[in-house]
Amino acid sequence: MKSILDELKASFANTRQDILSLQEYVDGLESTPEFHATIAERLLKAIGEPRIFDTSKDERMGRIFLNKTIKVYDSFKDFYGIEDVIERIVNFLTYASQGLEERKQILYLLGPVGGGKSSLAEYIKILAEKEPIYVLATDKEISPIFESPLGLFYSPEYRDRLPIPSRKVPSFCSPWAAKRLHEFGGDINKFKVIKLYPSRLSQICVAKTEPGDENNQDISSLVGKIDVRKLERFPQHDVDAYGFSGALNRTTQGVMEFVEMFKAPIKMLHPLLTATQEGNYVGTENIGAIPFQGLILSHSNIAEFSLFRNNKNNEAFLDRMCVIKVPYCLRATEEEKIYEKLIKNSDLRNATCAPKTLRMLAEFAVLSRLAPPDGQSSVYSKMEVYDGKSIKDIDLKAKSILEYKESAPQDEGMDGVSTRFAFKILSDTFNFDPKEIAADPVHLMTVVENHIERSDLPESRRKELTVLLKDQLGHKYAEFIGHEIQRAYLESYKDYGQNIFDKYVDYADAWIEDQDYKDPDTGQLVNRAALDAELSKIEKIAEIGNPKDFRNEVVKFVLRYRSANKGKNPSWDSYKKMADVIEKRMFSSIQDLLPVISFGTKKDSQTESKHVEFVKRMVARGYTENQVRRLIDWYSRVTFAA
């Protein structure tokens, strides 16, 4: 196996600078598309072809995407829940590569804080490094703006003779190339062409610029300025005295990221207009116009964009932007995957994270971002539907995902708890217990509540988030941990549970067929009324609303299972709805379990032995012993309080 050093060596060798003559370059234009590929074309190639995914074949995704066929880009596999955003970015690049208006526009990502804009922008720059560019050079130097050799053929009489679309040829060459051509006496063959790979590290066709203020930033950070060290050898208006160090200079064929663009003074933005619309811009000295064929990528928060948009003087600039909204993730399952990725890339990856911890935080974040639904449907049901769950049998007032989205405001997902805020919550939760680095929902709820209290949110918003946490998620978690405790406890009672299950199925089957049931052990006949009474004893404890439908549903499940398994009955816990009913039948209150599950002195060795086994089963389910003690104490308090 290659060592990491060998792989780095090989990787560096793959990015070496290949040198071609200008004639070789021109001859290869028709047969080698990468010779003249635009930044949009190179990014599309780096992204790769999409997988066509028929969501109707996936139950959950079919509900989310209404059984449509969608495109899935594997290169964006680490971005969760923003399929629409990725599709819009790819569409922008596709249209730009086709020579449409998008090639002259700024790609602008608009979204709330901590919503993933910066991560998307950074990833686009990473993609830009994957495909090579071809840069004009001489025997002694490379073009300081990494320009395309095609600029030498800007004159219409030559441009139209090239075997490529004329839009790919710059409107003219750079002042540097013009001077070199003059020095060569017009001998264009003295130019070379160098194959380079864009690099964030070296700022070759990938660069970032950030806003300053009126006092410490001018357009030279974009368009360059005179290099005073060269004034001893060249006059001020000479191109060789100019320092092409601006972000636009470095990204002539690449990607320029302008962070928080609208925080910059307005004079900073003017060069961007001509660079995108006219394909050139002017420097700070009279050296001539400088060509530009790159992509300008920017992003900012909603507040800055709204302030800029509301100023009528900025209409021309806004018209030259393609705004793509990047909302927060609104699907709890994908939000949970974002947290899992964070933990995986940290030292917490080996720490114990109790079941439902990340899920609870994901649900809290998503609930805070959703607009309350119209009518009597709850926001929790809306979240479940957005997540691709079918809950019609749980909440009769729940709507379809289409109905929820049609009634939702346009800016849904542009406000709420940020992913960055959730990351801070996770950090505090894992480090909350001084005895161990671990996370569980009880500590999570405490940490979230503390953060809400310390926040500078309006009082009404703090109350709203607290209600979401305690009334919605706290109640749901109490149900979950109750089932966890019961299942861990009931593993010692499998035979008992199976007997209840088998008896229920036999009784329900006879009741449905309107027949008396003959007990195989006693030979006693049980009439239909008695069968109904026995079945009702189990169903009432579990609060089954429609016993007839429930009985039919269970019997049909069992008959299908028997047919596929040579007449064998399924396990009592294989059908979740029935398993829940049996658990409630076996233990209808926490008091039934306390003698075994609670920590403390036991009345006898048998109870102590059962307690030890119970704790072991809980640990096997993903808890630490400290967490088991804490969760049982919390659940007991919540249950008794209720």
C-alpha positions in Angstrom: 0.0 0.0 0.0 1.3 3.4 -0.9 2.3 5.6 2.0 0.7 9.1 2.5 4.0 10.6 1.4 4.0 8.6 -1.9 0.4 9.7 -2.6 1.3 13.3 -2.0 4.3 13.0 -4.3 2.1 11.5 -7.0 -0.6 14.1 -6.5 2.0 16.9 -6.9 3.3 15.2 -10.1 -0.2 15.2 -11.6 -0.3 19.0 -11.2 3.0 19.7 -13.0 3.1 22.5 -15.5 2.9 21.1 -19.1 4.1 23.5 -21.8 2.7 23.7 -25.3 3.6 25.8 -28.2 0.9 28.3 -29.3 0.6 26.3 -32.6 0.0 23.1 -30.7 -2.6 24.8 -28.6 -4.5 26.2 -31.6 -4.3 22.9 -33.5 -5.9 21.1 -30.5 -8.8 23.5 -29.9 -11.2 21.4 -31.9 -10.2 18.0 -30.6 -9.5 19.0 -26.9 -12.4 20.8 -25.3 -10.5 21.5 -22.1 -8.2 23.8 -24.1 -11.1 26.3 -24.3 -13.3 25.3 -21.4 -14.9 28.1 -19.4 -15.0 28.2 -15.6 -18.7 27.1 -15.8 -17.8 24.1 -18.0 -14.9 23.1 -15.8 -17.1 23.3 -12.6 -19.8 21.1 -14.3 -17.2 18.6 -15.2 -15.8 18.5 -11.7 -19.4 18.1 -10.3 -20.0 15.2 -12.6 -23.1 13.7 -14.1 -26.0 13.3 -11.8 -27.7 10.1 -10.8 -31.3 10.0 -12.0 -33.4 9.0 -8.9 -37.0 7.9 -9.2 -38.3 8.9 -5.8 -41.5 6.9 -6.3 -39.4 3.8 -5.6 -38.4 5.1 -2.2 -41.3 5.5 0.3 -39.8 8.4 2.3 -38.3 10.3 -0.6 -41.4 9.7 -2.7 -43.5 11.6 -0.1 -40.9 14.4 0.2 -40.5 14.9 -3.6 -44.1 13.9 -4.6 -42.8 10.8 -6.5 -40.9 13.0 -9.0 -37.7 11.9 -10.7 -34.9 14.1 -9.4 -31.1 14.5 -10.1 -28.7 13.6 -7.4 -25.1 14.9 -7.5 -22.8 12.6 -5.6 -20.1 15.3 -5.4 -22.4 17.2 -3.1 -23.1 14.1 -0.9 -22.0 15.9 2.3 -24.6 18.7 1.9 -27.8 17.5 3.4 -31.4 18.6 2.8 -30.6 21.3 0.1 -31.3 19.4 -3.1 -33.2 22.4 -4.5 -30.2 24.7 -3.8 -27.7 22.4 -5.5 -30.0 22.0 -8.5 -30.2 25.8 -8.9 -26.4 26.2 -8.7 -25.9 23.5 -11.3 -28.6 25.1 -13.5 -26.8 28.4 -13.2 -23.5 26.8 -14.3 -25.3 25.0 -17.1 -26.9 28.1 -18.5 -23.6 30.0 -18.2 -21.8 27.2 -20.1 -24.3 27.5 -22.8 -23.4 31.2 -23.3 -26.7 32.5 -21.8 -27.1 35.6 -19.6 -25.9 33.7 -16.5 -22.3 33.8 -17.8 -22.4 37.6 -17.2 -24.0 37.4 -13.8 -22.7 37.3 -10.2 -23.7 34.1 -8.4 -25.1 35.2 -5.1 -26.0 32.9 -2.2 -28.5 34.4 0.2 -29.4 32.9 3.5 -29.6 33.1 7.2 -26.5 33.0 9.5 -25.0 29.5 9.8 -27.0 28.1 7.0 -24.2 26.7 4.9 -23.5 29.5 2.4 -19.8 29.7 3.2 -19.4 25.9 3.1 -21.0 25.8 -0.4 -18.8 28.7 -1.6 -15.7 27.0 -0.3 -16.7 23.7 -1.9 -17.2 25.4 -5.3 -13.7 26.7 -5.0 -12.4 23.2 -4.2 -14.2 21.9 -7.3 -12.6 24.7 -9.4 -9.2 23.2 -8.5 -10.0 19.8 -10.1 -9.8 20.8 -13.8 -6.8 22.4 -15.5 -6.6 25.8 -17.2 -4.4 26.9 -20.1 -2.5 30.1 -19.5 -0.6 32.4 -21.9 3.1 32.6 -21.1 6.5 33.4 -22.6 9.8 31.6 -22.1 10.4 33.7 -19.0 7.1 34.3 -17.3 3.4 33.4 -17.0 0.7 36.0 -17.6 0.3 37.7 -14.2 -3.5 37.5 -14.6 -3.5 33.8 -15.8 -5.3 34.8 -19.0 -6.4 32.5 -21.8 -4.2 32.4 -25.0 -7.4 33.0 -26.9 -7.2 36.7 -26.1 -4.5 37.0 -28.7 -7.1 36.3 -31.3 -9.6 38.9 -30.2 -9.8 40.6 -33.6 -13.0 39.5 -35.4 -11.0 38.4 -38.5 -9.1 35.9 -36.4 -11.7 35.1 -33.8 -14.3 33.8 -36.3 -11.8 31.5 -37.9 -11.2 29.5 -34.6 -13.1 26.2 -34.4 -14.8 27.2 -31.2 -17.8 29.5 -30.3 -16.7 33.1 -30.6 -18.1 33.9 -27.1 -15.2 32.0 -25.6 -12.6 34.4 -27.0 -12.0 37.4 -24.7 -12.8 40.9 -26.1 -9.0 41.6 -26.1 -5.7 40.4 -24.6 -4.3 41.9 -21.4 -1.9 44.9 -21.4 0.9 42.5 -20.4 0.2 40.3 -23.4 0.0 43.4 -25.7 3.4 44.6 -24.5 5.0 41.2 -24.9 3.6 41.0 -28.4 5.1 44.4 -29.2 8.5 43.3 -27.8 8.3 40.2 -30.0 7.8 42.4 -33.1 4.5 40.8 -33.7 5.9 37.2 -33.7 3.0 35.5 -31.9 4.8 32.1 -32.0 7.1 33.3 -29.3 4.3 32.9 -26.8 3.8 29.6 -25.0 0.8 28.0 -23.4 1.1 26.4 -19.9 -1.3 23.9 -18.4 -1.9 24.9 -14.7 -4.2 23.6 -12.0 -6.1 26.3 -10.1 -5.0 26.6 -6.5 -6.4 28.2 -3.4 -3.0 28.0 -1.7 -1.2 29.9 -4.5 -4.2 32.0 -5.5 -4.1 30.7 -9.0 -7.6 31.4 -10.5 -9.1 30.9 -7.0 -9.2 33.8 -4.6 -11.2 35.3 -1.8 -11.7 39.0 -0.9 -13.4 40.4 2.2 -15.0 43.7 2.9 -13.3 46.5 4.7 -14.6 50.0 5.5 -14.5 53.4 3.8 -11.1 54.2 5.5 -9.0 51.0 4.9 -10.2 49.5 1.6 -10.2 50.6 -2.0 -10.7 48.9 -5.3 -7.0 47.9 -5.5 -7.9 44.8 -3.5 -9.9 43.8 -6.5 -8.0 45.3 -9.5 -4.5 45.6 -8.2 -2.2 48.7 -8.0 1.2 50.0 -8.8 4.1 48.0 -7.3 6.3 50.8 -5.9 9.3 48.5 -5.9 9.3 48.5 -9.7 9.1 52.2 -10.2 12.9 52.4 -10.3 12.9 50.4 -13.5 9.6 51.3 -15.1 7.5 54.4 -15.5 4.2 54.5 -13.5 2.0 54.0 -16.6 4.0 50.9 -17.7 2.2 47.6 -17.3 5.4 46.0 -15.8 5.2 48.4 -12.9 1.7 47.3 -12.1 1.1 44.7 -9.3 -1.7 42.3 -10.5 -2.5 41.2 -6.9 -6.2 42.0 -6.8 -8.8 39.3 -6.5 -10.1 40.0 -10.1 -6.5 39.8 -11.4 -5.9 36.4 -9.9 -9.2 34.9 -11.1 -9.4 35.8 -14.8 -10.3 32.2 -15.6 -11.4 31.1 -12.1 -13.6 31.7 -9.1 -13.5 34.9 -7.1 -15.3 34.7 -3.7 -16.5 38.0 -2.3 -17.4 37.4 1.3 -20.2 39.6 2.8 -20.2 41.7 -0.4 -22.7 44.2 0.7 -20.7 45.2 3.7 -18.1 46.7 1.3 -18.2 50.4 0.3 -20.2 50.9 -2.9 -17.2 52.0 -4.8 -15.7 48.5 -4.3 -18.5 47.0 -6.3 -18.2 49.0 -9.5 -15.4 47.0 -11.1 -17.6 43.9 -10.7 -20.2 45.3 -13.0 -17.9 45.8 -15.9 -16.0 42.6 -15.2 -19.1 40.5 -15.5 -21.1 42.4 -18.1 -18.4 43.5 -20.4 -15.7 40.9 -19.7 -13.1 43.5 -18.6 -12.3 46.1 -16.0 -9.8 48.9 -15.5 -7.0 49.1 -13.0 -6.0 51.9 -10.8 -3.5 53.2 -13.4 -3.8 54.0 -17.0 -2.4 50.7 -18.3 -5.4 49.6 -20.4 -8.5 47.4 -19.7 -7.9 43.9 -18.2 -9.9 40.9 -19.5 -12.0 38.8 -17.2 -13.8 35.5 -17.9 -14.2 34.1 -14.4 -17.0 33.5 -12.0 -17.8 36.0 -9.2 -19.3 34.2 -6.2 -20.7 36.1 -3.3 -22.8 35.5 -0.2 -24.2 37.5 2.7 -26.9 37.4 5.3 -30.5 38.5 4.8 -30.2 41.8 6.7 -27.4 43.1 4.5 -29.1 42.1 1.3 -32.4 43.6 2.3 -30.7 46.9 3.1 -28.9 46.9 -0.2 -32.0 45.9 -2.2 -34.1 48.6 -0.6 -31.8 51.3 -2.0 -33.2 52.2 -5.5 -29.7 53.4 -6.6 -28.6 49.7 -6.5 -31.1 48.4 -9.1 -28.6 48.1 -11.9 -26.3 46.0 -9.7 -29.1 43.8 -8.5 -30.1 43.1 -12.1 -26.6 41.6 -12.7 -27.0 39.0 -9.9 -28.4 35.6 -9.8 -29.7 35.2 -6.3 -30.0 31.7 -4.9 -31.6 31.3 -1.5 -29.9 28.9 0.9 -32.4 28.3 3.7 -31.8 26.2 6.8 -32.5 22.5 6.4 -36.1 21.7 7.1 -35.9 17.9 7.3 -35.0 16.6 10.8 -33.3 13.4 9.4 -30.9 15.4 7.2 -30.3 17.9 10.0 -29.3 15.0 12.2 -26.8 13.9 9.6 -25.2 17.4 9.7 -24.6 16.9 13.4 -23.3 13.4 12.8 -20.8 14.7 10.3 -19.6 17.3 12.8 -19.1 14.7 15.5 -17.4 12.3 13.1 -14.8 15.0 12.3 -14.1 15.8 16.0 -12.6 14.1 19.0 -16.2 13.4 20.2 -16.5 10.6 17.6 -15.8 7.9 20.2 -17.8 9.6 23.0 -21.1 8.0 24.0 -24.1 9.8 22.5 -27.3 8.4 23.9 -30.1 7.4 21.4 -32.4 10.3 20.4 -29.9 13.0 21.5 -29.1 14.2 18.0 -32.6 13.6 16.9 -34.0 15.8 19.6 -31.6 18.7 18.8 -32.4 18.3 15.0 -36.2 18.4 15.7 -35.8 21.4 18.0 -33.8 23.3 15.3 -36.3 22.4 12.5 -39.3 23.3 14.6 -37.8 26.7 15.3 -37.5 27.3 11.5 -41.0 26.2 10.4 -43.8 28.6 10.1 -46.9 27.5 12.1 -49.4 25.7 9.8 -52.8 27.0 9.1 -55.8 25.3 10.7 -55.7 22.9 13.6 -52.6 20.9 12.5 -49.6 21.1 14.8 -46.2 22.3 13.8 -44.8 19.0 15.1 -47.0 17.2 12.5 -45.8 19.5 9.8 -42.2 18.7 10.7 -42.9 15.0 10.5 -44.6 15.4 7.1 -41.6 17.5 5.8 -39.4 14.7 7.0 -41.2 12.2 4.7 -43.3 10.4 7.4 -46.8 9.2 6.9 -48.8 10.3 10.0 -52.4 10.2 8.9 -53.1 7.4 11.3 -51.6 9.4 14.2 -52.8 12.9 13.4 -56.1 13.0 11.5 -55.6 16.8 11.1 -52.2 16.5 9.4 -52.0 17.8 5.8 -50.0 16.7 2.8 -46.6 18.1 2.2 -47.9 20.0 -0.8 -50.7 21.6 1.3 -48.2 22.6 4.0 -45.8 24.1 1.4 -48.5 26.0 -0.5 -49.6 27.7 2.7 -46.1 28.4 4.0 -44.6 31.9 3.5 -41.9 32.3 0.9 -39.2 32.9 3.5 -39.8 29.7 5.5 -36.5 28.3 6.6 -34.7 31.7 6.5 -35.1 32.2 10.2 -34.8 30.1 13.4 -32.1 28.2 15.3 -28.9 28.2 13.2 -26.8 25.1 12.6 -23.9 26.9 14.2 -26.0 27.5 17.3 -26.8 23.8 17.4 -23.1 23.0 17.1 -22.5 25.1 20.3 -25.3 23.2 22.0 -23.6 19.9 21.2 -20.3 21.1 22.5 -21.8 22.1 25.8 -23.9 18.9 26.1 -21.0 16.5 25.6 -19.0 18.4 28.2 -21.8 19.0 30.6 -21.1 16.1 33.0 -17.7 16.6 34.7 -17.4 12.8 35.2 -17.6 11.8 31.6 -17.6 13.1 28.0 -21.0 12.0 26.8 -24.4 13.4 25.6 -28.0 12.5 26.4 -31.3 14.2 25.8 -31.8 15.2 29.5 -28.5 17.2 29.5 -29.3 18.5 26.1 -32.6 19.9 27.2 -30.9 21.6 30.2 -28.2 23.1 27.9 -30.7 24.3 25.3 -32.8 26.0 28.0 -29.8 27.7 29.5 -28.8 29.0 26.0 -32.3 30.3 25.4 -32.3 32.1 28.7 -28.9 33.7 28.0 -29.8 34.7 24.4 -30.7 38.2 23.4 -33.9 37.1 21.7 -37.2 38.9 22.5 -39.1 37.5 25.5 -41.9 36.2 23.4 -39.5 34.2 21.2 -37.7 32.8 24.2 -41.0 31.6 25.6 -41.9 30.1 22.2 -38.7 28.1 22.0 -39.0 26.9 25.6 -42.5 25.6 24.9 -41.2 23.8 21.9 -38.4 22.2 24.0 -40.4 21.2 27.0 -44.0 20.6 25.8 -43.3 19.1 22.4 -39.9 17.4 22.6 -39.8 16.7 26.3 -43.1 15.0 26.1 -42.0 13.0 23.0 -38.8 12.0 24.7 -40.6 10.8 27.8 -42.6 8.4 25.6 -39.4 7.2 23.9 -37.4 6.6 27.1 -40.4 4.9 28.7 -40.4 2.4 25.8 -36.6 2.0 26.0 -36.8 1.2 29.7 -39.7 -1.2 29.2 -38.0 -3.0 26.3 -34.8 -3.4 28.2 -36.8 -4.7 31.1 -39.1 -6.9 29.0 -36.3 -8.8 27.4 -36.5 -11.1 30.5 -40.1 -11.7 29.7 -40.0 -12.7 26.0 -42.1 -15.9 26.6 -44.7 -13.9 28.5 -45.0 -11.4 25.7 -45.1 -14.1 23.0 -48.0 -15.8 24.9 -50.0 -12.6 25.0 -49.3 -12.0 21.3 -50.3 -15.5 20.2 -53.4 -15.5 22.3 -54.5 -12.1 20.9 -54.0 -13.3 17.3 -56.1 -16.4 17.9 -58.9 -14.5 19.6 -58.9 -11.8 17.0 -58.9 -14.3 14.1 -61.9 -16.1 15.6 -63.7 -12.8 16.4 -63.2 -11.6 12.8 -64.5 -14.9 11.4 -67.5 -14.7 13.8 -66.6 -18.1 15.3 -66.3 -19.5 18.8 -62.8 -20.2 19.9 -61.8 -23.5 21.4 -58.9 -23.3 23.8 -56.4 -26.1 22.8 -55.3 -26.6 26.4 -58.6 -26.7 28.2 -61.0 -27.5 25.4 -63.2 -24.8 26.6 -65.3 -22.8 24.0 -65.2 -19.0 24.1 -68.0 -17.3 22.4 -67.7 -14.0 20.3 -68.8 -11.8 23.2 -66.3 -13.3 25.5 -63.6 -13.0 22.8 -64.4 -9.3 22.4 -64.2 -8.8 26.2 -60.8 -10.4 26.4 -59.4 -8.5 23.4 -60.8 -5.2 24.8 -58.8 -5.7 28.1 -55.6 -5.4 26.1 -56.8 -2.7 23.7 -58.2 -0.3 26.3 -54.9 -0.1 28.2 -53.2 0.9 24.9 -56.1 3.3 24.0 -56.8 1.7 20.6 -59.4 4.0 19.0 -60.8 1.6 16.4 -60.5 -2.0 17.7 -62.1 -3.5 14.7 -59.6 -2.1 12.2 -56.7 -2.8 14.6 -57.7 -6.5 14.9 -58.0 -6.9 11.1 -54.6 -5.2 10.6 -52.8 -7.4 13.1 -54.4 -10.6 11.8 -53.6 -9.7 8.2 -50.0 -9.1 9.2 -49.7 -12.5 10.9 -51.3 -14.3 8.1 -48.9 -12.8 5.6 -46.0 -13.7 7.8 -47.2 -17.3 8.3 -47.6 -17.7 4.5 -44.0 -16.6 4.0 -42.5 -18.6 6.9 -44.1 -22.0 6.7 -46.9 -21.3 9.1 -44.7 -20.0 11.9 -46.0 -17.1 14.0 -44.0 -13.8 14.1 -42.2 -12.6 17.2 -44.4 -10.6 19.5 -42.2 -7.5 19.0 -41.9 -7.8 15.2 -45.0 -5.6 14.5 -44.4 -2.3 16.3 -48.0 -1.3 16.9 -48.8 -4.7 18.5 -45.6 -4.6 20.4 -46.5 -1.3 21.9 -49.9 -2.6 22.9 -48.4 -5.7 24.6 -45.8 -3.6 26.5 -48.6 -1.4 27.9 -50.6 -4.5 28.8 -47.7 -6.0 30.6 -46.7 -2.9 32.5 -49.3 -0.1 32.6 -47.3 2.2 34.9 -43.7 3.0 35.9 -44.5 1.7 39.4 -44.5 -1.8 38.0 -40.9 -1.4 36.9 -39.3 0.7 39.7 -38.3 -2.2 42.1 -35.9 -3.5 39.4 -34.9 -0.4 37.3 -34.3 2.1 40.1 -30.8 2.5 41.6 -30.5 1.8 45.4 -30.7 -1.1 47.8 -32.8 -4.0 46.6 -35.1 -6.2 48.7 -33.4 -9.4 47.6 -30.7 -10.9 45.5 -33.1 -11.9 42.7 -34.2 -8.2 42.3 -30.6 -7.1 42.4 -29.6 -9.6 39.7 -32.5 -8.4 37.5 -31.4 -4.8 38.0 -27.8 -5.6 37.0 -29.1 -7.3 33.9 -31.4 -4.4 33.1 -28.5 -1.9 33.3 -26.3 -4.1 31.1 -29.1 -4.2 28.4 -29.5 -0.4 28.6 -25.7 0.0 28.1 -25.9 -2.3 25.2 -28.5 0.0 23.7 -26.0 2.9 23.7 -26.1 4.5 27.2 -23.4 4.8 29.8 -24.3 3.6 33.3 -24.4 7.3 34.5 -26.8 8.1 31.8 -29.0 5.1 32.7 -29.2 6.4 36.3 -30.0 10.0 35.2 -32.6 9.0 32.6 -34.5 6.8 35.0 -34.5 9.5 37.7 -35.7 12.0 35.1 -38.4 9.7 33.7 -39.7 8.8 37.1 -40.0 12.5 38.1 -41.8 13.4 34.8 -44.1 10.4 35.1 -45.1 11.1 38.7 -45.5 14.8 37.9 -47.9 13.9 35.1 
